Amino acid sequence: MKGDRVEIVIDAGGTPRTYEVIATKAGRRVEITTGRGIIEVSEVTRTGTPVRTARFMSSRILALVEHPADDHSAGRT
């Protein structure tokens, strides 16, 4: 849904850095997958095609915060 957002805070050598992956258009969503020490955050279409992907080493992640879209910002009633 438009409005889905994930914030990723990583340890970048002493200073934390924050990244965001946001579902930018209606019908898109943000998915998180894990495996083999890698966290992958992707913006995907309704059909599951990835539009944008960010990969992070799980040992460097300090926080991963999911902000789901509320029904009002997505245009639903």
C-alpha positions in Angstrom: 0.0 0.0 0.0 1.2 3.5 -0.6 2.5 4.8 2.7 4.3 1.6 3.8 7.7 2.6 5.1 10.6 0.8 6.7 13.5 2.6 8.5 16.8 0.8 8.8 19.4 2.1 11.2 22.9 0.7 10.7 26.3 1.0 12.5 28.5 2.7 10.0 31.9 2.6 11.8 30.9 4.5 15.0 28.1 6.7 13.7 24.6 5.3 13.0 23.1 5.9 9.5 19.4 5.8 8.7 17.9 4.5 5.5 14.3 4.4 4.4 12.5 2.3 1.9 9.0 3.7 1.1 6.2 2.4 -1.1 5.9 5.4 -3.4 2.8 4.5 -5.5 -0.6 3.1 -4.8 -0.6 -0.7 -5.0 3.0 -1.1 -3.9 4.2 -2.5 -0.7 7.5 -3.0 1.2 8.7 -6.5 2.0 11.5 -7.7 4.2 13.4 -10.9 3.7 16.3 -12.4 5.7 18.8 -15.1 4.9 22.5 -15.9 5.3 23.3 -12.8 7.3 21.7 -10.4 4.9 18.5 -8.4 5.4 16.8 -7.4 2.1 14.1 -4.6 2.0 12.3 -4.3 -1.2 9.5 -2.1 -2.7 7.4 -4.5 -4.8 4.4 -4.1 -7.1 1.1 -5.9 -6.8 2.4 -8.7 -8.9 5.5 -9.1 -6.7 8.0 -7.6 -9.1 10.7 -5.7 -7.1 11.1 -2.0 -8.0 13.8 -1.1 -5.6 15.9 -3.2 -3.2 18.3 -2.4 -0.4 20.5 -5.0 1.2 22.2 -4.8 4.6 24.5 -7.1 6.6 22.4 -8.2 9.6 25.4 -7.8 12.0 25.5 -4.1 11.2 21.7 -3.4 11.8 20.9 -1.6 15.0 17.2 -1.2 14.4 14.6 -2.1 11.7 11.3 -0.3 12.2 8.3 -1.0 10.1 5.7 1.7 9.7 2.6 0.2 8.0 0.3 2.5 6.1 -2.9 3.4 7.9 -6.2 3.0 6.0 -6.8 6.7 5.7 -3.5 7.6 4.0 -3.9 4.8 1.5 -7.2 6.3 0.3 -9.4 3.7 2.0 -12.5 4.5 4.1 
